[in-house]
């Protein structure tokens, strides 16, 4: 909730908006984990998902255009 407040700059965020944003975030994380598992099977690994799997999954999703683009550029990067 505080993240939404900091992004929107408003203290008034409706409950339906919060539910929609959390649902979208949950779907994105689900896709990320699914892709990370695909990466693991391609590498023939059966351990728990590691950060390297998540990074590779994010890279693949970004190449496919399935990662939302930033509307505002980063200030310090």
N, CA, C and O atoms as a Tripos MOL2 file, in Angstrom:
@<TRIPOS>MOLECULE
protein
  308   307    77     0     0
PROTEIN
NO_CHARGES

@<TRIPOS>ATOM
      1 N           0.8240   -1.1890    0.0000 N.3       1 UNK1
      2 CA          0.0000    0.0000    0.0000 C.3       1 UNK1
      3 C           0.8670    1.2510    0.0000 C.2       1 UNK1
      4 O           0.5810    2.2030   -0.7260 O.2       1 UNK1
      5 N           1.9330    1.2580    0.8130 N.am      2 UNK2
      6 CA          2.7960    2.4360    0.8760 C.3       2 UNK2
      7 C           3.5140    2.6620   -0.4470 C.2       2 UNK2
      8 O           3.7720    3.8040   -0.8270 O.2       2 UNK2
      9 N           3.8370    1.5790   -1.1520 N.am      3 UNK3
     10 CA          4.4730    1.7090   -2.4560 C.3       3 UNK3
     11 C           3.5290    2.4050   -3.4300 C.2       3 UNK3
     12 O           3.9540    3.2720   -4.1930 O.2       3 UNK3
     13 N           2.2580    2.0340   -3.4080 N.am      4 UNK4
     14 CA          1.2840    2.6850   -4.2770 C.3       4 UNK4
     15 C           1.1550    4.1630   -3.9510 C.2       4 UNK4
     16 O           1.0310    4.9980   -4.8470 O.2       4 UNK4
     17 N           1.1840    4.4780   -2.6750 N.am      5 UNK5
     18 CA          1.0950    5.8780   -2.2590 C.3       5 UNK5
     19 C           2.3000    6.6480   -2.7770 C.2       5 UNK5
     20 O           2.1570    7.7710   -3.2620 O.2       5 UNK5
     21 N           3.4960    6.0500   -2.6780 N.am      6 UNK6
     22 CA          4.6870    6.7510   -3.1390 C.3       6 UNK6
     23 C           4.6930    6.8920   -4.6650 C.2       6 UNK6
     24 O           5.2020    7.8850   -5.1860 O.2       6 UNK6
     25 N           4.1410    5.9240   -5.3820 N.am      7 UNK7
     26 CA          4.1090    5.9970   -6.8450 C.3       7 UNK7
     27 C           3.0940    7.0330   -7.3190 C.2       7 UNK7
     28 O           3.3900    7.8510   -8.1910 O.2       7 UNK7
     29 N           1.9120    6.9920   -6.7460 N.am      8 UNK8
     30 CA          0.8530    7.8880   -7.2020 C.3       8 UNK8
     31 C           0.9680    9.2800   -6.6010 C.2       8 UNK8
     32 O           0.4790   10.2480   -7.1830 O.2       8 UNK8
     33 N           1.6000    9.3890   -5.4620 N.am      9 UNK9
     34 CA          1.7170   10.6900   -4.8090 C.3       9 UNK9
     35 C           0.4470   11.1140   -4.1100 C.2       9 UNK9
     36 O           0.3020   12.2790   -3.7400 O.2       9 UNK9
     37 N          -0.4650   10.1980   -3.9260 N.am     10 UNK10
     38 CA         -1.7420   10.5100   -3.2950 C.3      10 UNK10
     39 C          -1.9780    9.5570   -2.1300 C.2      10 UNK10
     40 O          -1.6290    8.3790   -2.2000 O.2      10 UNK10
     41 N          -2.5640   10.0660   -1.0760 N.am     11 UNK11
     42 CA         -2.8740    9.2340    0.0810 C.3      11 UNK11
     43 C          -4.1600    8.4370   -0.1230 C.2      11 UNK11
     44 O          -4.4030    7.4560    0.5800 O.2      11 UNK11
     45 N          -4.9850    8.8590   -1.0880 N.am     12 UNK12
     46 CA         -6.2720    8.2010   -1.2970 C.3      12 UNK12
     47 C          -6.1720    7.1990   -2.4360 C.2      12 UNK12
     48 O          -6.1870    7.5680   -3.6100 O.2      12 UNK12
     49 N          -6.0700    5.9390   -2.0740 N.am     13 UNK13
     50 CA         -6.0590    4.8660   -3.0570 C.3      13 UNK13
     51 C          -7.1810    3.9130   -2.6850 C.2      13 UNK13
     52 O          -7.2420    3.4110   -1.5620 O.2      13 UNK13
     53 N          -8.0610    3.6720   -3.6360 N.am     14 UNK14
     54 CA         -9.2230    2.8450   -3.3300 C.3      14 UNK14
     55 C          -8.8230    1.3830   -3.1760 C.2      14 UNK14
     56 O          -7.8070    0.9400   -3.7120 O.2      14 UNK14
     57 N          -9.6200    0.6640   -2.4520 N.am     15 UNK15
     58 CA         -9.3690   -0.7530   -2.2210 C.3      15 UNK15
     59 C          -9.4010   -1.5520   -3.5380 C.2      15 UNK15
     60 O          -8.5570   -2.4270   -3.7300 O.2      15 UNK15
     61 N         -10.3470   -1.2770   -4.4440 N.am     16 UNK16
     62 CA        -10.3150   -2.0160   -5.7180 C.3      16 UNK16
     63 C          -9.0140   -1.7960   -6.4970 C.2      16 UNK16
     64 O          -8.5110   -2.7250   -7.1300 O.2      16 UNK16
     65 N          -8.4760   -0.6000   -6.4580 N.am     17 UNK17
     66 CA         -7.2060   -0.3290   -7.1360 C.3      17 UNK17
     67 C          -6.0950   -1.1540   -6.5140 C.2      17 UNK17
     68 O          -5.2660   -1.7170   -7.2280 O.2      17 UNK17
     69 N          -6.0690   -1.2290   -5.2140 N.am     18 UNK18
     70 CA         -5.0730   -2.0200   -4.5150 C.3      18 UNK18
     71 C          -5.1770   -3.4950   -4.8980 C.2      18 UNK18
     72 O          -4.1640   -4.1600   -5.1180 O.2      18 UNK18
     73 N          -6.3890   -3.9930   -4.9740 N.am     19 UNK19
     74 CA         -6.6020   -5.3910   -5.3230 C.3      19 UNK19
     75 C          -6.1480   -5.6720   -6.7520 C.2      19 UNK19
     76 O          -5.5330   -6.7050   -7.0150 O.2      19 UNK19
     77 N          -6.4470   -4.7580   -7.6780 N.am     20 UNK20
     78 CA         -6.0500   -4.9420   -9.0740 C.3      20 UNK20
     79 C          -4.5350   -4.9380   -9.2120 C.2      20 UNK20
     80 O          -3.9700   -5.7920   -9.8950 O.2      20 UNK20
     81 N          -3.8800   -3.9880   -8.5710 N.am     21 UNK21
     82 CA         -2.4190   -3.8950   -8.6630 C.3      21 UNK21
     83 C          -1.7670   -5.1280   -8.0530 C.2      21 UNK21
     84 O          -0.8080   -5.6600   -8.6130 O.2      21 UNK21
     85 N          -2.2710   -5.5860   -6.9190 N.am     22 UNK22
     86 CA         -1.6730   -6.7850   -6.3170 C.3      22 UNK22
     87 C          -1.9320   -8.0220   -7.1710 C.2      22 UNK22
     88 O          -1.0940   -8.9230   -7.2130 O.2      22 UNK22
     89 N          -3.0620   -8.0810   -7.8420 N.am     23 UNK23
     90 CA         -3.3260   -9.2010   -8.7350 C.3      23 UNK23
     91 C          -2.3750   -9.2180   -9.9210 C.2      23 UNK23
     92 O          -1.8810  -10.2760  -10.3110 O.2      23 UNK23
     93 N          -2.1170   -8.0410  -10.4980 N.am     24 UNK24
     94 CA         -1.1780   -7.9390  -11.6160 C.3      24 UNK24
     95 C           0.2230   -8.3300  -11.1650 C.2      24 UNK24
     96 O           0.9320   -9.0450  -11.8740 O.2      24 UNK24
     97 N           0.6190   -7.8620   -9.9880 N.am     25 UNK25
     98 CA          1.9480   -8.2040   -9.4620 C.3      25 UNK25
     99 C           2.0650   -9.7080   -9.2350 C.2      25 UNK25
    100 O           3.1040  -10.3030   -9.5230 O.2      25 UNK25
    101 N           1.0060  -10.3190   -8.7230 N.am     26 UNK26
    102 CA          1.0130  -11.7600   -8.4800 C.3      26 UNK26
    103 C           1.1410  -12.5380   -9.7910 C.2      26 UNK26
    104 O           1.8540  -13.5400   -9.8530 O.2      26 UNK26
    105 N           0.4560  -12.0810  -10.8290 N.am     27 UNK27
    106 CA          0.5470  -12.7330  -12.1260 C.3      27 UNK27
    107 C           1.9660  -12.6190  -12.6970 C.2      27 UNK27
    108 O           2.4910  -13.5760  -13.2660 O.2      27 UNK27
    109 N           2.5750  -11.4520  -12.5420 N.am     28 UNK28
    110 CA          3.9310  -11.2510  -13.0460 C.3      28 UNK28
    111 C           4.9150  -12.1620  -12.3210 C.2      28 UNK28
    112 O           5.7640  -12.7880  -12.9550 O.2      28 UNK28
    113 N           4.8050  -12.2390  -11.0080 N.am     29 UNK29
    114 CA          5.7040  -13.1070  -10.2400 C.3      29 UNK29
    115 C           5.4840  -14.5680  -10.6330 C.2      29 UNK29
    116 O           6.4420  -15.3380  -10.7120 O.2      29 UNK29
    117 N           4.2410  -14.9510  -10.8770 N.am     30 UNK30
    118 CA          3.9510  -16.3100  -11.3170 C.3      30 UNK30
    119 C           4.6270  -16.6330  -12.6400 C.2      30 UNK30
    120 O           5.2080  -17.7070  -12.7970 O.2      30 UNK30
    121 N           4.5530  -15.7000  -13.5990 N.am     31 UNK31
    122 CA          5.2240  -15.8970  -14.8850 C.3      31 UNK31
    123 C           6.7260  -15.9730  -14.7120 C.2      31 UNK31
    124 O           7.3960  -16.7750  -15.3640 O.2      31 UNK31
    125 N           7.2550  -15.1350  -13.8300 N.am     32 UNK32
    126 CA          8.6950  -15.1210  -13.5790 C.3      32 UNK32
    127 C           9.1530  -16.4590  -13.0130 C.2      32 UNK32
    128 O          10.1700  -16.9990  -13.4490 O.2      32 UNK32
    129 N           8.4160  -16.9970  -12.0500 N.am     33 UNK33
    130 CA          8.7710  -18.2830  -11.4420 C.3      33 UNK33
    131 C           8.6260  -19.4140  -12.4550 C.2      33 UNK33
    132 O           9.4650  -20.3140  -12.5120 O.2      33 UNK33
    133 N           7.5550  -19.3670  -13.2590 N.am     34 UNK34
    134 CA          7.3680  -20.3850  -14.3010 C.3      34 UNK34
    135 C           8.5490  -20.4040  -15.2610 C.2      34 UNK34
    136 O           9.0790  -21.4660  -15.5860 O.2      34 UNK34
    137 N           8.9530  -19.2280  -15.7110 N.am     35 UNK35
    138 CA         10.0780  -19.1390  -16.6420 C.3      35 UNK35
    139 C          11.3690  -19.5740  -15.9680 C.2      35 UNK35
    140 O          12.2170  -20.1970  -16.6060 O.2      35 UNK35
    141 N          11.5320  -19.2560  -14.6820 N.am     36 UNK36
    142 CA         12.7250  -19.6870  -13.9490 C.3      36 UNK36
    143 C          12.7780  -21.2110  -13.8620 C.2      36 UNK36
    144 O          13.8580  -21.7980  -13.9370 O.2      36 UNK36
    145 N          11.6340  -21.8480  -13.7060 N.am     37 UNK37
    146 CA         11.6060  -23.3100  -13.6790 C.3      37 UNK37
    147 C          11.9780  -23.8940  -15.0430 C.2      37 UNK37
    148 O          12.6410  -24.9290  -15.1160 O.2      37 UNK37
    149 N          11.5550  -23.2350  -16.1150 N.am     38 UNK38
    150 CA         11.9430  -23.6650  -17.4620 C.3      38 UNK38
    151 C          13.4550  -23.5660  -17.6150 C.2      38 UNK38
    152 O          14.0930  -24.4590  -18.1740 O.2      38 UNK38
    153 N          14.0220  -22.4740  -17.1150 N.am     39 UNK39
    154 CA         15.4780  -22.2900  -17.1560 C.3      39 UNK39
    155 C          16.1580  -23.4270  -16.4050 C.2      39 UNK39
    156 O          17.1580  -23.9730  -16.8710 O.2      39 UNK39
    157 N          15.6250  -23.7770  -15.2600 N.am     40 UNK40
    158 CA         16.2060  -24.8620  -14.4710 C.3      40 UNK40
    159 C          16.1700  -26.1880  -15.2220 C.2      40 UNK40
    160 O          17.1530  -26.9300  -15.2190 O.2      40 UNK40
    161 N          15.0510  -26.4900  -15.8620 N.am     41 UNK41
    162 CA         14.9690  -27.7570  -16.5890 C.3      41 UNK41
    163 C          15.9120  -27.7750  -17.7890 C.2      41 UNK41
    164 O          16.4890  -28.8100  -18.1210 O.2      41 UNK41
    165 N          16.0620  -26.6130  -18.4380 N.am     42 UNK42
    166 CA         17.0030  -26.5450  -19.5600 C.3      42 UNK42
    167 C          18.4420  -26.7840  -19.0970 C.2      42 UNK42
    168 O          19.2500  -27.3590  -19.8270 O.2      42 UNK42
    169 N          18.7460  -26.3450  -17.9010 N.am     43 UNK43
    170 CA         20.0970  -26.5310  -17.3520 C.3      43 UNK43
    171 C          20.2300  -27.8640  -16.6200 C.2      43 UNK43
    172 O          21.2940  -28.1820  -16.0880 O.2      43 UNK43
    173 N          19.1600  -28.6330  -16.5940 N.am     44 UNK44
    174 CA         19.1140  -29.9280  -15.8960 C.3      44 UNK44
    175 C          19.4630  -29.7990  -14.4150 C.2      44 UNK44
    176 O          20.2500  -30.5770  -13.8760 O.2      44 UNK44
    177 N          18.8670  -28.8110  -13.7790 N.am     45 UNK45
    178 CA         19.0560  -28.5960  -12.3440 C.3      45 UNK45
    179 C          17.7490  -28.8840  -11.6360 C.2      45 UNK45
    180 O          16.6720  -28.6270  -12.1750 O.2      45 UNK45
    181 N          17.8410  -29.4160  -10.4350 N.am     46 UNK46
    182 CA         16.6230  -29.7270   -9.6800 C.3      46 UNK46
    183 C          16.6270  -29.0960   -8.2910 C.2      46 UNK46
    184 O          15.7450  -29.3760   -7.4790 O.2      46 UNK46
    185 N          17.6030  -28.2560   -8.0180 N.am     47 UNK47
    186 CA         17.6590  -27.5710   -6.7270 C.3      47 UNK47
    187 C          16.5650  -26.5100   -6.6600 C.2      47 UNK47
    188 O          15.8450  -26.3000   -7.6370 O.2      47 UNK47
    189 N          16.4340  -25.8430   -5.5220 N.am     48 UNK48
    190 CA         15.4770  -24.7260   -5.4590 C.3      48 UNK48
    191 C          15.8720  -23.6140   -6.4440 C.2      48 UNK48
    192 O          17.0210  -23.5320   -6.8770 O.2      48 UNK48
    193 N          14.9130  -22.7780   -6.7790 N.am     49 UNK49
    194 CA         15.1850  -21.6660   -7.6980 C.3      49 UNK49
    195 C          16.2010  -20.7310   -7.0490 C.2      49 UNK49
    196 O          16.0680  -20.3440   -5.8880 O.2      49 UNK49
    197 N          17.2120  -20.3820   -7.8260 N.am     50 UNK50
    198 CA         18.2600  -19.4780   -7.3360 C.3      50 UNK50
    199 C          18.1320  -18.1300   -8.0290 C.2      50 UNK50
    200 O          17.4400  -18.0130   -9.0400 O.2      50 UNK50
    201 N          18.7940  -17.1140   -7.4910 N.am     51 UNK51
    202 CA         18.7340  -15.7860   -8.1200 C.3      51 UNK51
    203 C          19.1680  -15.7940   -9.5850 C.2      51 UNK51
    204 O          18.6430  -15.0170  -10.3820 O.2      51 UNK51
    205 N          20.1090  -16.6510   -9.9490 N.am     52 UNK52
    206 CA         20.5460  -16.7060  -11.3520 C.3      52 UNK52
    207 C          19.4040  -17.1530  -12.2610 C.2      52 UNK52
    208 O          19.2890  -16.6860  -13.3940 O.2      52 UNK52
    209 N          18.5600  -18.0560  -11.7630 N.am     53 UNK53
    210 CA         17.4070  -18.5060  -12.5480 C.3      53 UNK53
    211 C          16.4050  -17.3590  -12.7250 C.2      53 UNK53
    212 O          15.8510  -17.1630  -13.8070 O.2      53 UNK53
    213 N          16.1860  -16.6170  -11.6520 N.am     54 UNK54
    214 CA         15.2500  -15.4830  -11.7030 C.3      54 UNK54
    215 C          15.7640  -14.4110  -12.6660 C.2      54 UNK54
    216 O          15.0000  -13.8620  -13.4590 O.2      54 UNK54
    217 N          17.0730  -14.1150  -12.5890 N.am     55 UNK55
    218 CA         17.6410  -13.1090  -13.4920 C.3      55 UNK55
    219 C          17.5050  -13.5330  -14.9500 C.2      55 UNK55
    220 O          17.1540  -12.7190  -15.8040 O.2      55 UNK55
    221 N          17.7810  -14.7970  -15.2360 N.am     56 UNK56
    222 CA         17.6560  -15.2900  -16.6060 C.3      56 UNK56
    223 C          16.1950  -15.2630  -17.0610 C.2      56 UNK56
    224 O          15.9060  -14.9230  -18.2080 O.2      56 UNK56
    225 N          15.2870  -15.6170  -16.1700 N.am     57 UNK57
    226 CA         13.8610  -15.5890  -16.5040 C.3      57 UNK57
    227 C          13.4180  -14.1600  -16.7960 C.2      57 UNK57
    228 O          12.6670  -13.9270  -17.7440 O.2      57 UNK57
    229 N          13.8720  -13.2100  -15.9970 N.am     58 UNK58
    230 CA         13.5220  -11.8060  -16.2190 C.3      58 UNK58
    231 C          14.0760  -11.3370  -17.5630 C.2      58 UNK58
    232 O          13.3960  -10.6310  -18.3070 O.2      58 UNK58
    233 N          15.3010  -11.7290  -17.8670 N.am     59 UNK59
    234 CA         15.9220  -11.3450  -19.1330 C.3      59 UNK59
    235 C          15.1020  -11.8800  -20.3090 C.2      59 UNK59
    236 O          14.8680  -11.1660  -21.2840 O.2      59 UNK59
    237 N          14.6670  -13.1380  -20.2110 N.am     60 UNK60
    238 CA         13.8860  -13.7430  -21.2880 C.3      60 UNK60
    239 C          12.5280  -13.0620  -21.4510 C.2      60 UNK60
    240 O          12.0900  -12.7780  -22.5660 O.2      60 UNK60
    241 N          11.8740  -12.8060  -20.3220 N.am     61 UNK61
    242 CA         10.5740  -12.1360  -20.3890 C.3      61 UNK61
    243 C          10.7140  -10.7380  -20.9860 C.2      61 UNK61
    244 O           9.8510  -10.2850  -21.7370 O.2      61 UNK61
    245 N          11.7990  -10.0680  -20.6470 N.am     62 UNK62
    246 CA         12.0290   -8.7290  -21.1750 C.3      62 UNK62
    247 C          12.2600   -8.7730  -22.6780 C.2      62 UNK62
    248 O          11.7700   -7.9100  -23.4060 O.2      62 UNK62
    249 N          13.0050   -9.7740  -23.1500 N.am     63 UNK63
    250 CA         13.2310   -9.9270  -24.5860 C.3      63 UNK63
    251 C          11.9330  -10.2120  -25.3370 C.2      63 UNK63
    252 O          11.7600   -9.7730  -26.4750 O.2      63 UNK63
    253 N          11.0250  -10.9450  -24.7000 N.am     64 UNK64
    254 CA          9.7380  -11.2630  -25.3160 C.3      64 UNK64
    255 C           8.7630  -10.0880  -25.2480 C.2      64 UNK64
    256 O           7.6890  -10.1360  -25.8460 O.2      64 UNK64
    257 N           9.1350   -9.0390  -24.5230 N.am     65 UNK65
    258 CA          8.2540   -7.8840  -24.3850 C.3      65 UNK65
    259 C           7.1530   -8.0890  -23.3690 C.2      65 UNK65
    260 O           6.1120   -7.4360  -23.4430 O.2      65 UNK65
    261 N           7.3640   -8.9860  -22.4210 N.am     66 UNK66
    262 CA          6.3380   -9.2810  -21.4140 C.3      66 UNK66
    263 C           6.6120   -8.6080  -20.0830 C.2      66 UNK66
    264 O           5.9420   -8.8870  -19.0890 O.2      66 UNK66
    265 N           7.6200   -7.7030  -20.0630 N.am     67 UNK67
    266 CA          7.9190   -6.9310  -18.8640 C.3      67 UNK67
    267 C           7.4730   -5.4990  -19.1310 C.2      67 UNK67
    268 O           7.8390   -4.9280  -20.1590 O.2      67 UNK67
    269 N           6.6910   -4.9070  -18.2320 N.am     68 UNK68
    270 CA          6.2380   -3.5340  -18.4630 C.3      68 UNK68
    271 C           7.4170   -2.5690  -18.5480 C.2      68 UNK68
    272 O           8.4020   -2.6970  -17.8210 O.2      68 UNK68
    273 N           7.2910   -1.6060  -19.4490 N.am     69 UNK69
    274 CA          8.3440   -0.6050  -19.6080 C.3      69 UNK69
    275 C           8.1140    0.5380  -18.6430 C.2      69 UNK69
    276 O           6.9860    0.8220  -18.2400 O.2      69 UNK69
    277 N           9.2040    1.1860  -18.2820 N.am     70 UNK70
    278 CA          9.1090    2.3340  -17.3900 C.3      70 UNK70
    279 C           8.5200    3.5250  -18.1380 C.2      70 UNK70
    280 O           8.8770    3.7910  -19.2850 O.2      70 UNK70
    281 N           7.6280    4.2250  -17.4830 N.am     71 UNK71
    282 CA          7.0760    5.4290  -18.1070 C.3      71 UNK71
    283 C           7.9370    6.6460  -17.7500 C.2      71 UNK71
    284 O           7.9360    7.6520  -18.4610 O.2      71 UNK71
    285 N           8.6610    6.5380  -16.6520 N.am     72 UNK72
    286 CA          9.5400    7.6190  -16.2070 C.3      72 UNK72
    287 C          10.9620    7.0640  -16.1120 C.2      72 UNK72
    288 O          11.1720    6.0260  -15.4850 O.2      72 UNK72
    289 N          11.9410    7.7380  -16.7230 N.am     73 UNK73
    290 CA         13.3090    7.2290  -16.6370 C.3      73 UNK73
    291 C          13.8840    7.3350  -15.2250 C.2      73 UNK73
    292 O          13.4580    8.1730  -14.4300 O.2      73 UNK73
    293 N          14.8510    6.4810  -14.9280 N.am     74 UNK74
    294 CA         15.4850    6.5280  -13.6240 C.3      74 UNK74
    295 C          16.3360    7.7840  -13.4930 C.2      74 UNK74
    296 O          16.9270    8.2450  -14.4700 O.2      74 UNK74
    297 N          16.3960    8.3300  -12.2970 N.am     75 UNK75
    298 CA         17.1740    9.5470  -12.0750 C.3      75 UNK75
    299 C          18.6540    9.2560  -11.9280 C.2      75 UNK75
    300 O          19.4890    9.9440  -12.5140 O.2      75 UNK75
    301 N          18.9810    8.2370  -11.1440 N.am     76 UNK76
    302 CA         20.3820    7.9530  -10.8280 C.3      76 UNK76
    303 C          20.7540    6.5570  -11.2860 C.2      76 UNK76
    304 O          20.7120    5.6100  -10.5010 O.2      76 UNK76
    305 N          21.1150    6.4260  -12.5410 N.am     77 UNK77
    306 CA         21.5060    5.1170  -13.0350 C.3      77 UNK77
    307 C          22.3630    5.2030  -14.2450 C.2      77 UNK77
    308 O          22.7770    4.1760  -14.7840 O.2      77 UNK77
@<TRIPOS>BOND
     1     1     2 1
     2     2     3 1
     3     3     4 2
     4     3     5 am
     5     5     6 1
     6     6     7 1
     7     7     8 2
     8     7     9 am
     9     9    10 1
    10    10    11 1
    11    11    12 2
    12    11    13 am
    13    13    14 1
    14    14    15 1
    15    15    16 2
    16    15    17 am
    17    17    18 1
    18    18    19 1
    19    19    20 2
    20    19    21 am
    21    21    22 1
    22    22    23 1
    23    23    24 2
    24    23    25 am
    25    25    26 1
    26    26    27 1
    27    27    28 2
    28    27    29 am
    29    29    30 1
    30    30    31 1
    31    31    32 2
    32    31    33 am
    33    33    34 1
    34    34    35 1
    35    35    36 2
    36    35    37 am
    37    37    38 1
    38    38    39 1
    39    39    40 2
    40    39    41 am
    41    41    42 1
    42    42    43 1
    43    43    44 2
    44    43    45 am
    45    45    46 1
    46    46    47 1
    47    47    48 2
    48    47    49 am
    49    49    50 1
    50    50    51 1
    51    51    52 2
    52    51    53 am
    53    53    54 1
    54    54    55 1
    55    55    56 2
    56    55    57 am
    57    57    58 1
    58    58    59 1
    59    59    60 2
    60    59    61 am
    61    61    62 1
    62    62    63 1
    63    63    64 2
    64    63    65 am
    65    65    66 1
    66    66    67 1
    67    67    68 2
    68    67    69 am
    69    69    70 1
    70    70    71 1
    71    71    72 2
    72    71    73 am
    73    73    74 1
    74    74    75 1
    75    75    76 2
    76    75    77 am
    77    77    78 1
    78    78    79 1
    79    79    80 2
    80    79    81 am
    81    81    82 1
    82    82    83 1
    83    83    84 2
    84    83    85 am
    85    85    86 1
    86    86    87 1
    87    87    88 2
    88    87    89 am
    89    89    90 1
    90    90    91 1
    91    91    92 2
    92    91    93 am
    93    93    94 1
    94    94    95 1
    95    95    96 2
    96    95    97 am
    97    97    98 1
    98    98    99 1
    99    99   100 2
   100    99   101 am
   101   101   102 1
   102   102   103 1
   103   103   104 2
   104   103   105 am
   105   105   106 1
   106   106   107 1
   107   107   108 2
   108   107   109 am
   109   109   110 1
   110   110   111 1
   111   111   112 2
   112   111   113 am
   113   113   114 1
   114   114   115 1
   115   115   116 2
   116   115   117 am
   117   117   118 1
   118   118   119 1
   119   119   120 2
   120   119   121 am
   121   121   122 1
   122   122   123 1
   123   123   124 2
   124   123   125 am
   125   125   126 1
   126   126   127 1
   127   127   128 2
   128   127   129 am
   129   129   130 1
   130   130   131 1
   131   131   132 2
   132   131   133 am
   133   133   134 1
   134   134   135 1
   135   135   136 2
   136   135   137 am
   137   137   138 1
   138   138   139 1
   139   139   140 2
   140   139   141 am
   141   141   142 1
   142   142   143 1
   143   143   144 2
   144   143   145 am
   145   145   146 1
   146   146   147 1
   147   147   148 2
   148   147   149 am
   149   149   150 1
   150   150   151 1
   151   151   152 2
   152   151   153 am
   153   153   154 1
   154   154   155 1
   155   155   156 2
   156   155   157 am
   157   157   158 1
   158   158   159 1
   159   159   160 2
   160   159   161 am
   161   161   162 1
   162   162   163 1
   163   163   164 2
   164   163   165 am
   165   165   166 1
   166   166   167 1
   167   167   168 2
   168   167   169 am
   169   169   170 1
   170   170   171 1
   171   171   172 2
   172   171   173 am
   173   173   174 1
   174   174   175 1
   175   175   176 2
   176   175   177 am
   177   177   178 1
   178   178   179 1
   179   179   180 2
   180   179   181 am
   181   181   182 1
   182   182   183 1
   183   183   184 2
   184   183   185 am
   185   185   186 1
   186   186   187 1
   187   187   188 2
   188   187   189 am
   189   189   190 1
   190   190   191 1
   191   191   192 2
   192   191   193 am
   193   193   194 1
   194   194   195 1
   195   195   196 2
   196   195   197 am
   197   197   198 1
   198   198   199 1
   199   199   200 2
   200   199   201 am
   201   201   202 1
   202   202   203 1
   203   203   204 2
   204   203   205 am
   205   205   206 1
   206   206   207 1
   207   207   208 2
   208   207   209 am
   209   209   210 1
   210   210   211 1
   211   211   212 2
   212   211   213 am
   213   213   214 1
   214   214   215 1
   215   215   216 2
   216   215   217 am
   217   217   218 1
   218   218   219 1
   219   219   220 2
   220   219   221 am
   221   221   222 1
   222   222   223 1
   223   223   224 2
   224   223   225 am
   225   225   226 1
   226   226   227 1
   227   227   228 2
   228   227   229 am
   229   229   230 1
   230   230   231 1
   231   231   232 2
   232   231   233 am
   233   233   234 1
   234   234   235 1
   235   235   236 2
   236   235   237 am
   237   237   238 1
   238   238   239 1
   239   239   240 2
   240   239   241 am
   241   241   242 1
   242   242   243 1
   243   243   244 2
   244   243   245 am
   245   245   246 1
   246   246   247 1
   247   247   248 2
   248   247   249 am
   249   249   250 1
   250   250   251 1
   251   251   252 2
   252   251   253 am
   253   253   254 1
   254   254   255 1
   255   255   256 2
   256   255   257 am
   257   257   258 1
   258   258   259 1
   259   259   260 2
   260   259   261 am
   261   261   262 1
   262   262   263 1
   263   263   264 2
   264   263   265 am
   265   265   266 1
   266   266   267 1
   267   267   268 2
   268   267   269 am
   269   269   270 1
   270   270   271 1
   271   271   272 2
   272   271   273 am
   273   273   274 1
   274   274   275 1
   275   275   276 2
   276   275   277 am
   277   277   278 1
   278   278   279 1
   279   279   280 2
   280   279   281 am
   281   281   282 1
   282   282   283 1
   283   283   284 2
   284   283   285 am
   285   285   286 1
   286   286   287 1
   287   287   288 2
   288   287   289 am
   289   289   290 1
   290   290   291 1
   291   291   292 2
   292   291   293 am
   293   293   294 1
   294   294   295 1
   295   295   296 2
   296   295   297 am
   297   297   298 1
   298   298   299 1
   299   299   300 2
   300   299   301 am
   301   301   302 1
   302   302   303 1
   303   303   304 2
   304   303   305 am
   305   305   306 1
   306   306   307 1
   307   307   308 2
@<TRIPOS>SUBSTRUCTURE
     1 UNK1         2 RESIDUE 1 A UNK
     2 UNK2         6 RESIDUE 1 A UNK
     3 UNK3        10 RESIDUE 1 A UNK
     4 UNK4        14 RESIDUE 1 A UNK
     5 UNK5        18 RESIDUE 1 A UNK
     6 UNK6        22 RESIDUE 1 A UNK
     7 UNK7        26 RESIDUE 1 A UNK
     8 UNK8        30 RESIDUE 1 A UNK
     9 UNK9        34 RESIDUE 1 A UNK
    10 UNK10       38 RESIDUE 1 A UNK
    11 UNK11       42 RESIDUE 1 A UNK
    12 UNK12       46 RESIDUE 1 A UNK
    13 UNK13       50 RESIDUE 1 A UNK
    14 UNK14       54 RESIDUE 1 A UNK
    15 UNK15       58 RESIDUE 1 A UNK
    16 UNK16       62 RESIDUE 1 A UNK
    17 UNK17       66 RESIDUE 1 A UNK
    18 UNK18       70 RESIDUE 1 A UNK
    19 UNK19       74 RESIDUE 1 A UNK
    20 UNK20       78 RESIDUE 1 A UNK
    21 UNK21       82 RESIDUE 1 A UNK
    22 UNK22       86 RESIDUE 1 A UNK
    23 UNK23       90 RESIDUE 1 A UNK
    24 UNK24       94 RESIDUE 1 A UNK
    25 UNK25       98 RESIDUE 1 A UNK
    26 UNK26      102 RESIDUE 1 A UNK
    27 UNK27      106 RESIDUE 1 A UNK
    28 UNK28      110 RESIDUE 1 A UNK
    29 UNK29      114 RESIDUE 1 A UNK
    30 UNK30      118 RESIDUE 1 A UNK
    31 UNK31      122 RESIDUE 1 A UNK
    32 UNK32      126 RESIDUE 1 A UNK
    33 UNK33      130 RESIDUE 1 A UNK
    34 UNK34      134 RESIDUE 1 A UNK
    35 UNK35      138 RESIDUE 1 A UNK
    36 UNK36      142 RESIDUE 1 A UNK
    37 UNK37      146 RESIDUE 1 A UNK
    38 UNK38      150 RESIDUE 1 A UNK
    39 UNK39      154 RESIDUE 1 A UNK
    40 UNK40      158 RESIDUE 1 A UNK
    41 UNK41      162 RESIDUE 1 A UNK
    42 UNK42      166 RESIDUE 1 A UNK
    43 UNK43      170 RESIDUE 1 A UNK
    44 UNK44      174 RESIDUE 1 A UNK
    45 UNK45      178 RESIDUE 1 A UNK
    46 UNK46      182 RESIDUE 1 A UNK
    47 UNK47      186 RESIDUE 1 A UNK
    48 UNK48      190 RESIDUE 1 A UNK
    49 UNK49      194 RESIDUE 1 A UNK
    50 UNK50      198 RESIDUE 1 A UNK
    51 UNK51      202 RESIDUE 1 A UNK
    52 UNK52      206 RESIDUE 1 A UNK
    53 UNK53      210 RESIDUE 1 A UNK
    54 UNK54      214 RESIDUE 1 A UNK
    55 UNK55      218 RESIDUE 1 A UNK
    56 UNK56      222 RESIDUE 1 A UNK
    57 UNK57      226 RESIDUE 1 A UNK
    58 UNK58      230 RESIDUE 1 A UNK
    59 UNK59      234 RESIDUE 1 A UNK
    60 UNK60      238 RESIDUE 1 A UNK
    61 UNK61      242 RESIDUE 1 A UNK
    62 UNK62      246 RESIDUE 1 A UNK
    63 UNK63      250 RESIDUE 1 A UNK
    64 UNK64      254 RESIDUE 1 A UNK
    65 UNK65      258 RESIDUE 1 A UNK
    66 UNK66      262 RESIDUE 1 A UNK
    67 UNK67      266 RESIDUE 1 A UNK
    68 UNK68      270 RESIDUE 1 A UNK
    69 UNK69      274 RESIDUE 1 A UNK
    70 UNK70      278 RESIDUE 1 A UNK
    71 UNK71      282 RESIDUE 1 A UNK
    72 UNK72      286 RESIDUE 1 A UNK
    73 UNK73      290 RESIDUE 1 A UNK
    74 UNK74      294 RESIDUE 1 A UNK
    75 UNK75      298 RESIDUE 1 A UNK
    76 UNK76      302 RESIDUE 1 A UNK
    77 UNK77      306 RESIDUE 1 A UNK
